Amino acid sequence: MGSGQTFSNERSRMENERVLITGASSGIGEATALAFARKNAELFLVARREDRLNLVVEECSQSGAATAIPGIHDLSVSGAGVTIVNECLQRLGGLEVLVCNAGYGFFGPVSRVEPEMMARMWQVNFQSAYESIHTALPHFREKARGHVVLVSSIIGKKGMPYSASYCATKFAQVGLGEALWGELGGEGIGVTVVCPGYTSTEFHSVAEKGDGSLKSGRRIRGQSPEVVADGIVKAVRKNRREIHFTLPGKLLLLVDRISNGLSTRIMATVAKLERGGDR
């Protein structure tokens, strides 16, 4: 394969892409499924909640997806990432785009996150993605094309107090993506790391909480999941390595480059405000 630009042009001409999306029953995963559906993609959508996932599958079918198939899987189970890729290859006959989006968080200090809780979060947020990528790579290499999308977070670039366990999984995704850029360069396989800021989804309402819980209504307004989903589709088309969305997130990373100490104090202040400022 030639340059990154050549790869981008070839990807933009592909029709009926076969796309696997994890965490597809809500939020960014659901929005991304619908965004690819509107591009007539063939979809294999993975989530635990069968009722919610079936509704998304139906909506994707109505929105133009060439195929939309549900995969009911619990990614907290070791090896589930391998299973879903093999099932996708079997049911769709191939795979061009792997979107590793599944994840959840815990708001509270490290002292409140027991090792077994961390292990489960690691399996869902990072290990299942690693398993899926490891399983998909031989297929991508055989076809000399494919794209991996890792949905990380702005706090996968800059740690936030009282979200350390979640940050660790998201930092790992960023590191994996950066390493893959170097390993897969010139092979026709793209890698995109997605770093949203706060996104208006159910994530924060269903996140497990410790004594660092967020105070209701304290979260700053962020982008919609649809904005992130459209960014993901464009990043795959244009073979972009990393994408960001919110201005505060971009400014935070700029400040971090200038002064790590200042950016750390900013994050500590934000964390205090989000906890209510009285704990």
C-alpha positions as CSV (number, residue, x, y, z in Angstrom):
1,M,0.0,0.0,0.0
2,G,1.2,3.5,-0.7
3,S,1.0,6.7,1.4
4,G,-1.6,7.5,4.0
5,Q,-3.3,9.8,1.5
6,T,-3.6,6.9,-1.0
7,F,-5.1,4.7,1.7
8,S,-7.5,7.5,2.6
9,N,-8.7,7.8,-1.0
10,E,-9.2,4.1,-1.3
11,R,-11.1,3.9,2.0
12,S,-13.4,6.7,0.8
13,R,-14.4,4.7,-2.2
14,M,-15.3,1.6,-0.3
15,E,-19.0,0.7,-0.2
16,N,-20.9,-1.6,2.2
17,E,-18.1,-1.5,4.7
18,R,-18.4,-4.2,7.4
19,V,-18.2,-2.5,10.7
20,L,-18.1,-4.0,14.3
21,I,-19.1,-1.6,17.1
22,T,-19.0,-2.4,20.8
23,G,-21.1,-0.6,23.4
24,A,-23.6,-0.1,20.6
25,S,-26.8,0.0,22.6
26,S,-26.5,3.7,23.7
27,G,-24.5,6.9,23.6
28,I,-21.5,7.2,21.3
29,G,-21.9,3.5,20.2
30,E,-25.5,3.9,19.1
31,A,-24.8,7.2,17.4
32,T,-21.8,5.7,15.6
33,A,-23.9,2.7,14.4
34,L,-26.5,5.1,12.9
35,A,-23.8,7.2,11.3
36,F,-22.4,4.2,9.5
37,A,-25.9,2.9,8.7
38,R,-26.5,6.1,6.8
39,K,-23.4,5.2,4.7
40,N,-25.0,1.8,3.9
41,A,-22.5,-0.2,6.0
42,E,-23.0,-3.7,7.1
43,L,-23.1,-3.7,10.9
44,F,-22.3,-6.1,13.7
45,L,-23.4,-4.4,16.9
46,V,-22.3,-5.6,20.3
47,A,-23.8,-4.9,23.7
48,R,-25.1,-6.7,26.8
49,R,-28.6,-5.2,26.8
50,E,-30.6,-7.3,24.3
51,D,-33.7,-5.1,24.3
52,R,-31.8,-1.9,23.8
53,L,-29.5,-3.3,21.2
54,N,-32.4,-4.7,19.2
55,L,-34.0,-1.3,19.0
56,V,-30.7,0.2,17.7
57,V,-30.5,-2.6,15.1
58,E,-34.0,-1.9,13.9
59,E,-33.3,1.9,13.7
60,C,-30.0,1.2,11.8
61,S,-31.9,-1.0,9.3
62,Q,-34.4,1.8,8.8
63,S,-31.6,4.3,8.4
64,G,-30.0,2.6,5.4
65,A,-27.7,-0.1,6.8
66,A,-27.1,-2.8,4.2
67,T,-27.2,-5.3,7.2
68,A,-27.5,-4.9,10.9
69,I,-26.9,-7.8,13.2
70,P,-27.0,-7.8,17.0
71,G,-24.3,-9.6,19.0
72,I,-25.4,-10.0,22.7
73,H,-22.1,-10.3,24.6
74,D,-20.8,-9.3,28.0
75,L,-17.3,-7.9,27.4
76,S,-16.5,-8.2,31.1
77,V,-15.9,-11.9,30.4
78,S,-12.3,-12.8,29.5
79,G,-12.0,-13.7,25.8
80,A,-15.3,-12.0,24.8
81,G,-13.3,-9.7,22.5
82,V,-12.0,-12.7,20.6
83,T,-15.5,-14.2,20.3
84,I,-17.1,-11.1,18.9
85,V,-14.6,-10.7,16.1
86,N,-14.9,-14.3,15.1
87,E,-18.7,-14.1,15.2
88,C,-18.6,-10.9,13.0
89,L,-16.3,-12.6,10.5
90,Q,-18.6,-15.6,10.3
91,R,-21.9,-13.7,10.1
92,L,-20.8,-10.8,7.8
93,G,-18.1,-12.6,5.9
94,G,-15.4,-10.1,6.7
95,L,-14.5,-6.9,8.6
96,E,-13.2,-3.5,7.5
97,V,-13.8,-1.3,10.6
98,L,-13.4,-2.2,14.2
99,V,-14.8,0.4,16.7
100,C,-13.8,-0.4,20.3
101,N,-16.2,1.8,22.2
102,A,-17.5,-0.2,25.1
103,G,-16.7,1.1,28.5
104,Y,-17.8,2.4,31.9
105,G,-16.4,4.4,34.8
106,F,-16.2,4.7,38.5
107,F,-16.2,8.1,40.2
108,G,-14.4,7.9,43.5
109,P,-10.9,7.9,45.0
110,V,-8.4,5.0,44.4
111,S,-9.0,3.9,48.0
112,R,-12.6,3.1,47.1
113,V,-11.9,1.1,43.9
114,E,-11.2,-2.5,45.0
115,P,-8.8,-4.5,42.9
116,E,-11.6,-6.8,41.6
117,M,-13.6,-3.7,40.5
118,M,-10.5,-2.4,38.7
119,A,-10.0,-5.8,37.0
120,R,-13.5,-5.8,35.7
121,M,-13.3,-2.3,34.4
122,W,-9.9,-3.1,32.8
123,Q,-11.5,-6.1,31.0
124,V,-14.4,-4.1,29.6
125,N,-12.6,-0.8,28.8
126,F,-9.2,-2.1,27.6
127,Q,-8.6,-5.8,27.6
128,S,-11.7,-6.7,25.4
129,A,-10.5,-4.1,22.9
130,Y,-7.0,-5.6,22.9
131,E,-8.5,-9.0,22.4
132,S,-10.6,-7.8,19.5
133,I,-7.7,-6.0,17.8
134,H,-5.4,-8.9,18.2
135,T,-8.0,-11.2,16.6
136,A,-8.8,-8.8,13.8
137,L,-5.3,-7.9,12.7
138,P,-4.5,-11.2,10.8
139,H,-7.7,-10.6,8.8
140,F,-6.8,-7.0,8.1
141,R,-3.3,-7.9,7.1
142,E,-4.5,-10.6,4.8
143,K,-6.7,-8.1,3.0
144,A,-4.1,-5.3,3.3
145,R,-6.9,-3.0,4.6
146,G,-8.9,-2.2,7.7
147,H,-9.3,0.4,10.4
148,V,-9.2,0.3,14.2
149,V,-11.0,2.9,16.2
150,L,-10.3,3.3,19.9
151,V,-12.8,5.5,21.7
152,S,-10.7,6.9,24.6
153,S,-11.3,10.2,26.3
154,I,-9.7,13.6,27.0
155,I,-8.9,12.1,30.4
156,G,-7.0,9.4,28.6
157,K,-4.5,12.2,27.8
158,K,-4.6,14.1,31.2
159,G,-5.5,12.4,34.4
160,M,-8.4,13.6,36.6
161,P,-8.7,13.1,40.3
162,Y,-11.4,10.8,41.5
163,S,-11.5,9.1,38.1
164,A,-8.1,7.4,38.3
165,S,-9.3,3.9,37.5
166,Y,-11.2,5.0,34.4
167,C,-8.3,7.3,33.4
168,A,-5.9,4.3,33.6
169,T,-8.0,2.3,31.1
170,K,-8.2,5.3,28.7
171,F,-4.5,6.1,29.0
172,A,-3.9,2.5,28.0
173,Q,-6.1,2.9,24.9
174,V,-4.1,6.0,23.8
175,G,-0.8,4.1,24.3
176,L,-2.0,1.1,22.4
177,G,-3.2,3.4,19.5
178,E,0.1,5.3,19.4
179,A,2.1,2.0,19.3
180,L,-0.2,0.6,16.6
181,W,0.4,3.7,14.4
182,G,4.1,2.7,14.3
183,E,3.6,-1.0,13.9
184,L,1.0,-0.8,11.1
185,G,2.4,2.1,9.1
186,G,2.5,1.2,5.4
187,E,0.3,-1.9,5.8
188,G,-2.9,-0.3,4.7
189,I,-4.4,-0.5,8.2
190,G,-5.6,2.7,9.8
191,V,-5.8,3.5,13.5
192,T,-7.8,6.3,15.1
193,V,-7.8,7.3,18.8
194,V,-10.9,9.3,19.7
195,C,-10.6,11.6,22.7
196,P,-14.0,13.2,23.4
197,G,-14.5,15.6,26.3
198,Y,-17.7,15.3,28.3
199,T,-20.4,13.9,26.1
200,S,-24.1,14.1,26.7
201,T,-24.9,10.4,27.2
202,E,-26.1,8.1,30.0
203,F,-22.5,7.4,31.0
204,H,-22.4,9.6,34.0
205,S,-25.8,8.6,35.3
206,V,-25.0,4.9,35.2
207,A,-21.4,5.1,36.3
208,E,-20.6,3.4,39.7
209,K,-20.0,6.0,42.4
210,G,-17.8,6.1,45.5
211,D,-17.4,9.0,47.9
212,G,-16.1,11.1,45.0
213,S,-19.5,11.0,43.3
214,L,-20.4,13.8,41.0
215,K,-22.9,16.3,42.3
216,S,-26.0,16.4,40.1
217,G,-25.9,19.2,37.6
218,R,-22.3,20.2,38.1
219,R,-21.1,18.7,34.8
220,I,-20.1,21.2,32.1
221,R,-21.9,21.0,28.8
222,G,-20.1,19.0,26.1
223,Q,-20.7,17.7,22.6
224,S,-23.5,15.4,21.6
225,P,-22.8,11.7,20.8
226,E,-23.8,12.5,17.2
227,V,-21.0,14.9,16.9
228,V,-18.5,12.3,18.1
229,A,-20.0,9.7,15.8
230,D,-19.7,11.9,12.7
231,G,-16.1,12.6,13.7
232,I,-15.4,8.9,13.9
233,V,-16.9,8.2,10.4
234,K,-14.8,11.1,8.9
235,A,-11.7,10.0,10.7
236,V,-12.0,6.5,9.2
237,R,-12.6,8.0,5.7
238,K,-9.6,10.3,6.0
239,N,-7.4,8.0,8.0
240,R,-6.9,10.4,10.9
241,R,-4.7,9.3,13.8
242,E,-6.3,11.2,16.7
243,I,-9.4,13.4,17.0
244,H,-10.6,15.8,19.7
245,F,-13.9,17.7,19.9
246,T,-14.3,20.3,22.7
247,L,-12.5,23.6,23.0
248,P,-11.9,23.1,26.7
249,G,-10.3,19.7,26.0
250,K,-8.0,21.2,23.3
251,L,-7.0,24.1,25.5
252,L,-6.3,21.7,28.4
253,L,-3.8,19.7,26.3
254,L,-2.2,22.9,25.1
255,V,-1.8,24.1,28.7
256,D,-0.4,20.7,29.6
257,R,2.3,21.0,27.0
258,I,3.3,24.4,28.4
259,S,3.0,23.6,32.1
260,N,2.2,20.1,33.5
261,G,1.8,21.6,37.0
262,L,-0.8,24.1,35.9
263,S,-2.9,21.6,33.9
264,T,-2.8,19.3,36.9
265,R,-4.1,22.0,39.2
266,I,-6.8,22.8,36.7
267,M,-7.9,19.2,36.7
268,A,-7.9,19.1,40.5
269,T,-10.1,22.2,40.6
270,V,-12.5,20.8,38.0
271,A,-12.7,17.5,40.0
272,K,-13.5,19.5,43.2
273,L,-16.3,21.5,41.5
274,E,-17.8,18.4,40.0
275,R,-17.9,16.7,43.4
276,G,-19.9,19.7,44.7
277,G,-17.0,21.7,46.1
278,D,-17.9,20.7,49.7
279,R,-16.1,17.4,50.2
